[in-house]
């Protein structure tokens, strides 16, 4: 029996989260896009010393103040100043010991070697942002560029995180061509060139070489699955998810001892998708052969799975206000292609990609319902596509 679309997403994410590999300490470039596998703590006080927030005169005691010493620049350790003394200081520079206030340059009056003006404590105090050893971000925080920046400021050069899972794409089908236009009853493969980029955008480390097109025999299917799962945590196959005369994926999964986690989803288009797991914990996502259905399978199963494998939460859905009515699909969830203005797109058939190429994503219409113009509904986005 097909499972519901929301349940399929949750099932795929949970399988990935429970099956994720142990975390490693990764360089920033490899950790971004994952989640913190340990709390992010400050290696020292942040800032480690008081720093000026403005370009100013640093002064001590009562004014007027006598200019003394060289200008204090960022990256240097200044000499202390005493009562009645002033020294020019740049933004971000360490405040000299003895300083009791800063006079902004634009507010200061300089007469010869004497400075006057209103002084204030316009500097960042030691440990103002964090104290040494303080937990700044908890486990599970998604590692974004600002998190990388914070980690660097806090004294780190790497982060504990789950690496990108290695992935491979396997294309099934004697009818597929890898170059030129469709001809002689055979069609040009669109999924082999497209799916790896989606996997990369979703957080996988995708092998450069796509396997296939694999011949429509059980032996060739089994060999391809064994080769892919021997080196990849995730194998995405295209085609063969039905039970037609040359659909050998189900039999091949049985042959290699893989168990179903999801076997068909109550969603249109895209219902004959699947997710299986081998005895050693490798995942196989079976994407339908129709291009739009395959993309819906990526959105439904692969994106949540990869999020789980990297320690991330289930990716939230966006939302969009519809510009027109979108019909339901009976007991199935309907994923309808829409543009950024909420208009339903033409060329939205399961075998088509033209509509998808202009889409903001899929408007989610609940089972046994329809969506009306002006209604705000969930939006499932496609990895690598700006909505």
C-alpha positions in Angstrom: 0.0 0.0 0.0 1.3 3.5 -0.8 2.0 5.7 2.2 1.1 9.3 2.5 3.4 12.0 1.1 4.1 13.7 4.5 4.7 10.3 6.1 7.1 9.4 3.2 9.2 12.5 3.9 9.3 11.8 7.6 10.2 8.1 7.0 13.1 9.0 4.7 14.5 11.7 7.0 14.3 9.4 10.1 16.1 6.6 8.2 18.9 9.0 7.3 19.2 10.5 10.7 19.3 7.1 12.4 21.8 5.8 9.8 24.1 8.7 9.7 27.8 8.0 9.9 29.9 9.1 12.9 30.8 12.8 12.8 34.3 14.0 12.0 36.1 17.2 12.6 35.9 18.8 9.1 37.4 21.9 7.6 35.0 24.8 7.2 34.5 24.1 3.5 33.5 20.5 4.1 31.3 21.2 7.1 29.1 23.9 5.7 25.6 22.6 4.9 25.8 20.0 7.6 24.8 20.4 11.3 27.0 20.8 14.4 27.7 17.4 15.8 28.9 19.0 19.1 28.2 22.3 20.7 30.2 25.3 19.3 32.1 26.8 22.2 34.3 29.9 22.3 38.0 29.0 22.4 38.6 32.3 24.2 36.8 35.4 25.3 35.1 37.1 22.3 36.4 39.7 21.9 39.6 38.6 23.5 40.4 42.2 24.5 38.5 45.5 24.5 38.2 46.9 20.9 37.2 50.3 19.7 33.8 50.5 17.9 34.7 53.8 16.2 37.5 55.9 14.8 38.3 58.1 17.8 40.6 59.6 20.4 41.2 57.4 23.4 41.5 59.5 26.5 42.2 59.1 30.2 41.2 61.3 33.1 39.8 64.8 32.8 40.2 66.9 29.7 41.4 68.8 27.8 43.7 66.0 26.7 47.2 66.2 25.4 48.0 64.1 22.3 50.7 61.6 23.0 52.1 58.4 21.4 51.5 56.9 17.9 48.1 56.1 16.5 46.7 52.8 17.7 45.8 50.6 14.7 44.1 47.2 14.6 46.5 44.3 15.0 48.8 46.1 17.5 49.1 46.1 21.3 49.0 49.8 22.4 51.0 51.3 25.3 49.0 52.4 28.3 47.8 56.0 28.6 47.7 58.1 31.8 45.4 60.9 33.0 45.2 63.9 30.7 46.6 61.9 27.7 45.0 61.2 24.4 45.9 58.9 21.5 44.2 58.4 18.2 42.6 54.9 17.7 41.2 53.1 14.7 38.0 51.0 14.7 38.7 47.5 15.8 42.0 48.3 17.5 42.7 47.2 21.0 41.8 49.9 23.6 44.9 50.9 25.6 45.1 50.3 29.3 44.1 53.3 31.3 41.6 54.5 28.7 38.4 55.9 30.2 36.5 57.1 27.1 36.5 57.6 23.4 35.9 60.8 21.5 34.6 60.2 18.0 36.8 61.9 15.5 33.9 63.8 14.0 33.0 65.1 17.5 36.5 66.1 18.5 38.2 69.5 18.4 41.9 69.5 17.9 43.9 72.6 18.7 47.6 72.1 18.3 48.4 69.1 20.5 45.2 69.4 22.6 42.0 67.4 22.1 38.5 68.3 23.5 35.1 66.8 23.0 32.5 64.4 24.5 33.9 61.1 25.6 32.0 57.8 25.9 32.7 54.1 26.4 32.3 53.2 22.8 34.2 50.0 22.8 33.4 46.3 22.9 34.2 44.8 26.2 36.3 41.7 26.7 33.9 38.7 26.4 31.0 40.9 25.4 29.8 38.4 22.8 31.0 35.2 24.6 33.2 34.1 27.4 35.9 31.5 26.9 34.4 28.0 27.0 30.8 29.4 26.7 28.4 27.3 24.5 27.4 29.6 21.6 25.4 27.2 19.5 23.9 23.8 20.3 24.2 20.4 18.7 22.2 20.2 15.5 22.5 23.8 14.4 22.8 24.0 10.6 26.2 25.1 9.6 25.7 28.2 7.4 28.2 30.8 6.3 27.5 33.0 9.3 28.1 29.9 11.6 31.5 29.5 9.9 32.2 33.1 10.5 31.3 32.8 14.2 33.4 29.7 14.6 36.4 31.4 13.0 35.9 34.5 15.2 35.7 32.2 18.2 39.1 30.6 17.4 38.2 27.5 15.4 39.5 26.3 12.1 37.3 23.2 11.7 33.9 21.9 13.0 32.5 18.6 14.2 30.0 17.6 11.5 28.6 14.8 9.4 30.4 14.8 6.0 28.6 14.8 2.6 27.4 11.2 2.0 28.9 9.7 -1.1 26.3 9.1 -3.8 26.0 7.5 -7.2 23.4 7.7 -9.9 22.4 4.6 -11.9 20.3 5.0 -15.1 18.2 2.0 -16.3 16.8 1.5 -19.8 17.7 0.1 -23.2 15.6 2.9 -24.7 17.8 5.7 -23.6 20.3 7.7 -25.6 23.2 9.6 -24.1 23.8 12.0 -27.0 21.9 13.6 -29.9 18.1 13.9 -30.3 15.5 11.2 -29.7 15.3 8.9 -32.7 14.4 5.4 -33.9 12.1 4.8 -30.9 14.7 5.7 -28.4 14.7 8.8 -26.2 17.4 11.1 -24.9 18.2 10.5 -21.2 17.5 13.7 -19.2 17.8 12.3 -15.7 21.4 11.1 -15.9 22.6 14.7 -16.6 20.2 16.3 -14.2 19.9 14.2 -11.0 23.6 14.4 -10.0 23.3 18.2 -9.8 20.2 18.0 -7.6 22.0 15.5 -5.3 25.0 17.9 -5.0 22.7 20.8 -4.2 20.9 18.7 -1.6 24.2 17.8 0.2 25.6 14.6 -1.3 29.1 14.0 -2.6 28.2 12.7 -6.0 30.5 10.5 -8.1 31.4 12.2 -11.4 30.4 9.1 -13.4 26.8 8.1 -13.8 26.4 4.3 -14.3 24.4 3.4 -17.4 22.3 3.3 -19.2 22.1 -0.2 -17.7 20.6 -2.9 -20.0 17.1 -4.1 -19.2 18.1 -7.5 -17.7 18.0 -8.6 -14.1 21.7 -9.6 -14.1 22.8 -6.1 -15.3 20.5 -4.4 -12.8 22.0 -6.5 -9.9 25.5 -5.9 -11.0 24.9 -2.1 -11.2 23.4 -2.0 -7.8 26.2 -4.0 -6.2 28.8 -1.8 -7.9 27.1 1.4 -6.8 26.3 0.4 -3.2 29.8 -0.9 -2.7 31.1 2.7 -2.7 28.2 5.0 -2.0 25.9 5.6 1.0 23.2 6.6 -1.4 22.4 5.2 -4.8 19.7 6.9 -6.9 18.3 4.8 -9.7 16.1 6.1 -12.5 13.4 4.0 -14.1 12.2 0.4 -13.4 10.1 1.2 -10.3 6.9 -0.3 -11.8 6.3 -3.9 -12.5 6.4 -4.0 -16.3 8.1 -6.7 -18.4 11.5 -4.9 -18.2 11.2 -3.3 -14.8 13.8 -5.3 -12.9 14.5 -3.0 -10.0 12.3 -4.8 -7.4 13.7 -8.2 -8.3 17.2 -6.7 -8.2 16.6 -5.3 -4.7 15.4 -8.7 -3.5 18.5 -10.3 -5.1 20.9 -8.0 -3.2 19.0 -8.4 0.1 17.7 -4.8 0.4 14.6 -4.1 2.4 11.9 -1.5 1.6 11.5 1.5 3.7 9.0 3.1 1.3 7.4 1.3 -1.6 5.2 3.7 -3.6 3.8 7.0 -2.2 0.3 8.4 -2.5 1.3 11.4 -4.5 0.6 12.6 -8.1 2.7 12.7 -10.1 5.4 10.4 -8.9 3.7 7.6 -6.9 5.9 4.6 -8.0 9.0 5.8 -6.1 10.8 3.7 -3.5 13.4 3.8 -0.8 15.3 0.7 0.3 18.2 -0.1 2.6 20.8 -2.9 2.3 21.9 -5.1 5.1 25.0 -2.9 5.6 23.0 0.3 5.8 23.4 1.7 2.3 20.3 3.4 0.8 18.8 3.0 -2.6 16.3 5.5 -3.8 14.3 4.3 -6.8 13.2 7.3 -8.9 10.5 6.8 -11.6 11.6 7.1 -15.2 9.3 9.9 -16.1 11.4 13.1 -15.5 9.0 15.2 -13.4 8.0 12.1 -11.3 11.7 11.5 -10.8 12.2 15.1 -9.5 9.2 14.7 -7.2 10.9 11.5 -5.8 14.0 13.5 -5.1 12.0 16.2 -3.3 10.0 13.6 -1.4 12.6 11.0 -0.4 16.1 12.0 -1.3 16.2 15.5 0.1 14.9 14.4 3.6 17.2 11.4 3.6 20.3 13.5 2.9 19.3 16.0 5.6 19.1 13.2 8.1 22.4 11.7 7.0 24.0 15.1 7.7 22.4 15.5 11.1 20.0 18.2 9.9 16.3 18.5 10.8 13.6 17.5 8.3 13.7 20.3 5.7 10.7 22.6 6.2 8.4 23.4 3.4 8.0 26.9 2.0 4.6 28.5 1.3 3.1 30.3 -1.6 -0.2 32.1 -2.3 -1.9 30.7 -5.4 -3.0 32.9 -8.2 -5.5 30.4 -9.5 -7.4 27.3 -8.5 -5.4 24.0 -8.4 -7.4 20.8 -8.5 -6.8 17.9 -6.1 -6.0 14.4 -7.1 -8.5 12.4 -5.1 -6.9 10.4 -2.3 -3.3 11.4 -3.3 -1.4 14.5 -2.5 -1.1 16.6 -5.6 2.2 18.4 -6.3 1.4 21.0 -8.8 4.1 23.1 -10.6 3.7 26.8 -9.9 5.8 29.9 -10.7 6.9 32.5 -8.2 3.6 34.4 -8.6 1.5 31.3 -7.8 0.4 30.6 -11.3 0.1 27.0 -12.3 2.5 26.2 -15.2 1.7 24.5 -18.5 3.8 21.6 -19.6 3.3 19.9 -16.3 2.9 16.3 -17.4 4.9 13.6 -15.6 7.1 13.1 -18.6 7.8 16.8 -19.1 10.5 19.2 -17.9 9.6 22.4 -19.6 7.3 23.5 -16.8 9.8 22.5 -14.2 12.5 24.7 -15.8 10.4 27.8 -15.0 9.0 26.7 -11.7 9.4 28.0 -8.1 8.5 24.6 -6.9 5.5 22.3 -6.3 2.4 23.6 -4.6 1.2 20.9 -2.2 -2.5 20.2 -2.4 -3.8 17.9 0.4 -5.6 14.6 -0.4 -9.4 14.8 -1.1 -9.2 18.6 -1.5 -8.5 21.4 -3.9 -6.7 24.7 -3.5 -8.5 28.0 -4.4 -7.1 31.2 -5.8 -5.7 33.4 -3.0 -5.1 30.4 -0.7 -1.6 30.0 0.8 -0.4 26.4 0.5 2.9 24.6 1.3 5.6 24.8 -1.4 8.1 22.0 -2.0 11.2 23.4 -3.6 13.7 21.6 -5.9 17.3 21.4 -4.8 19.5 23.7 -6.9 16.5 25.7 -8.1 15.9 29.2 -6.8 12.3 29.8 -5.8 
